[in-house]
Amino acid sequence: MSVAGESGGRAQELRQMAQEADQAAERAADPEQRKRLKDKARRLREQSEQASSMGSGDIYPPQ
């Protein structure tokens, strides 16, 4: 598999994990737990964007 394909798969995996963290945050009763899960989802989405831009050959990080 090419590097771009591997990066695309990793980006998809990170997006899935972010979605799962968001869903868990919506179910969480504890406000602190909800905040941690939302933060985790945000970080995963940022990593996903980085992985997808690296796979596309874009040398500049997203702004």
DRENTI-48718 format. One line per 8 residues: number of its first residue (from 1); their letters; for each residue x negated, y, z of N, C-alpha, C. Coordinates in nm, 4 decimals, decimal comma. Each point is the difference from the previous one (the first is absolute). Layout:
REM residues N
NUM> A> X:Y:Z:X:Y:Z:X:Y:Z; ...
END
This chain:
REM residues 63
1> MSVAGESG> -0,0847:-0,1182:0,0000:0,0847:0,1182:0,0000:-0,0889:0,1240:0,0000; 0,0450:0,1036:-0,0647:-0,0783:0,1228:-0,0074:0,0076:0,0768:0,1310; -0,0906:0,0945:0,0157:0,0001:0,0836:0,1193:0,1296:0,0798:0,0072; 0,0467:0,0516:-0,1138:0,1241:0,0769:-0,0018:0,1178:-0,0870:0,0431; 0,0024:-0,1236:-0,0447:0,1068:-0,0909:0,0394:-0,0026:-0,0307:0,1480; -0,1201:-0,0182:0,0539:-0,0131:-0,0260:0,1429:0,0441:0,1213:0,0805; -0,0369:0,1190:-0,0447:0,0389:0,1222:0,0701:0,1506:0,0196:-0,0059; 0,0586:-0,0312:-0,1149:0,1446:0,0131:-0,0140:0,0732:-0,0954:0,0921
9> GRAQELRQ> -0,0523:-0,1217:0,0130:0,0604:-0,0965:0,0913:-0,0135:0,0443:0,1441; -0,1134:0,0549:0,0335:-0,0225:0,0494:0,1361:0,0921:0,1186:0,0286; 0,0161:0,0885:-0,0973:0,0879:0,1153:0,0180:0,1436:-0,0466:0,0226; 0,0430:-0,0997:-0,0763:0,1354:-0,0539:0,0161:0,0170:-0,0626:0,1387; -0,1016:-0,0726:0,0440:0,0049:-0,0621:0,1323:0,0104:0,1070:0,1093; -0,0768:0,1071:-0,0137:0,0041:0,1085:0,0991:0,1362:0,0691:0,0001; 0,0584:0,0192:-0,1187:0,1335:0,0616:-0,0071:0,1035:-0,0882:0,0698; -0,0105:-0,1305:-0,0197:0,0923:-0,0939:0,0651:-0,0144:0,0078:0,1515
17> MAQEADQA> -0,1237:0,0032:0,0472:-0,0243:0,0086:0,1442:0,0545:0,1314:0,0564; -0,0141:0,1092:-0,0753:0,0517:0,1294:0,0436:0,1516:-0,0038:0,0100; 0,0635:-0,0629:-0,0962:0,1462:-0,0110:0,0018:0,0456:-0,0818:0,1208; -0,0702:-0,1079:0,0285:0,0346:-0,0835:0,1155:-0,0176:0,0773:0,1310; -0,1060:0,0808:0,0086:-0,0225:0,0803:0,1208:0,1105:0,1042:0,0151; 0,0427:0,0606:-0,1113:0,1102:0,0968:0,0052:0,1289:-0,0662:0,0486; 0,0270:-0,1185:-0,0509:0,1214:-0,0718:0,0412:-0,0063:-0,0368:0,1471; -0,1160:-0,0416:0,0467:-0,0158:-0,0331:0,1413:0,0171:0,1248:0,0861
25> AERAADPE> -0,0481:0,1128:-0,0484:0,0141:0,1257:0,0745:0,1474:0,0369:0,0142; 0,0778:-0,0232:-0,1037:0,1426:0,0315:0,0078:0,0717:-0,0883:0,1010; -0,0490:-0,1222:0,0198:0,0628:-0,0923:0,0956:-0,0511:0,0203:0,1428; -0,1141:0,0666:0,0148:-0,0620:0,0140:0,1326:0,0848:0,0891:0,0902; 0,0205:-0,0470:0,1213:0,0772:0,0769:0,0971:-0,0883:0,1016:0,0723; -0,1260:-0,0340:0,0186:-0,0928:0,0853:0,0737:-0,0537:0,1106:-0,0916; 0,0170:0,1263:0,0387:-0,0480:0,1108:-0,0848:-0,1502:-0,0047:-0,0279; -0,0788:-0,0427:0,0995:-0,1451:-0,0092:-0,0211:-0,0336:-0,1084:-0,1025
33> QRKRLKDK> 0,0673:-0,1129:0,0104:-0,0210:-0,1085:-0,0960:0,0412:0,0452:-0,1406; 0,1112:0,0699:-0,0084:0,0479:0,0512:-0,1291:-0,1039:0,0933:-0,0621; -0,0569:0,0886:0,0827:-0,1013:0,0941:-0,0495:-0,1242:-0,0749:-0,0485; -0,0449:-0,1000:0,0767:-0,1174:-0,0778:-0,0413:0,0248:-0,0704:-0,1339; 0,1177:-0,0569:-0,0138:0,0313:-0,0710:-0,1244:0,0099:0,0960:-0,1184; 0,0579:0,1169:0,0214:0,0079:0,1001:-0,1074:-0,1399:0,0456:-0,0408; -0,0873:0,0212:0,0991:-0,1381:0,0397:-0,0293:-0,0729:-0,1099:-0,0774; 0,0234:-0,1244:0,0411:-0,0627:-0,1126:-0,0690:0,0472:-0,0055:-0,1452
41> ARRLREQS> 0,1299:0,0196:-0,0221:0,0553:-0,0025:-0,1357:-0,0614:0,1119:-0,0848; -0,0166:0,1175:0,0591:-0,0594:0,1132:-0,0731:-0,1440:-0,0321:-0,0389; -0,0774:-0,0555:0,0936:-0,1388:-0,0355:-0,0309:-0,0080:-0,1059:-0,1102; 0,0890:-0,0974:0,0065:0,0010:-0,1049:-0,1026:0,0336:0,0578:-0,1376; 0,0946:0,0944:-0,0044:0,0333:0,0637:-0,1285:-0,1189:0,0785:-0,0541; -0,0720:0,0688:0,0888:-0,1190:0,0739:-0,0437:-0,1051:-0,0958:-0,0556; -0,0201:-0,1129:0,0676:-0,0963:-0,0992:-0,0485:0,0449:-0,0571:-0,1338; 0,1297:-0,0182:-0,0152:0,0544:-0,0513:-0,1258:-0,0285:0,0966:-0,1142
49> EQASSMGS> 0,0194:0,1284:0,0264:-0,0271:0,1012:-0,1032:-0,1483:-0,0001:-0,0370; -0,0864:-0,0141:0,0991:-0,1434:-0,0034:-0,0273:-0,0367:-0,1228:-0,0811; 0,0560:-0,1139:0,0360:-0,0307:-0,1242:-0,0714:0,0489:0,0076:-0,1442; 0,1182:0,0582:-0,0212:0,0521:0,0060:-0,1363:-0,0786:0,1003:-0,0838; -0,0471:0,1094:0,0598:-0,0777:0,0964:-0,0776:-0,1390:-0,0540:-0,0306; -0,0566:-0,0794:0,0909:-0,1305:-0,0620:-0,0274:0,0125:-0,1021:-0,1124; 0,1082:-0,0740:0,0003:0,0217:-0,1009:-0,1023:0,0215:0,0596:-0,1370; 0,0534:0,1212:-0,0048:0,0261:0,0638:-0,1287:-0,1231:0,0709:-0,0539
57> GDIYPPQ> -0,1074:0,0032:0,0792:-0,1225:0,0639:-0,0441:-0,0041:0,1490:0,0297; 0,0975:0,0492:0,0725:0,0041:0,1404:0,0374:-0,1091:0,0259:0,1037; -0,0916:0,0917:-0,0289:-0,1118:0,0229:0,0915:0,0321:0,1024:0,1077; 0,1121:0,0691:-0,0141:0,0361:0,1013:0,0982:0,1091:-0,0540:0,0912; -0,0154:0,0166:0,1323:0,1054:-0,0469:0,0905:0,1261:0,0838:-0,0172; 0,1166:-0,0557:0,0341:0,1247:0,0768:-0,0124:-0,0034:0,1220:0,0901; 0,0573:0,1074:-0,0453:0,0030:0,1249:0,0768:0,1325:0,0185:0,0671
END
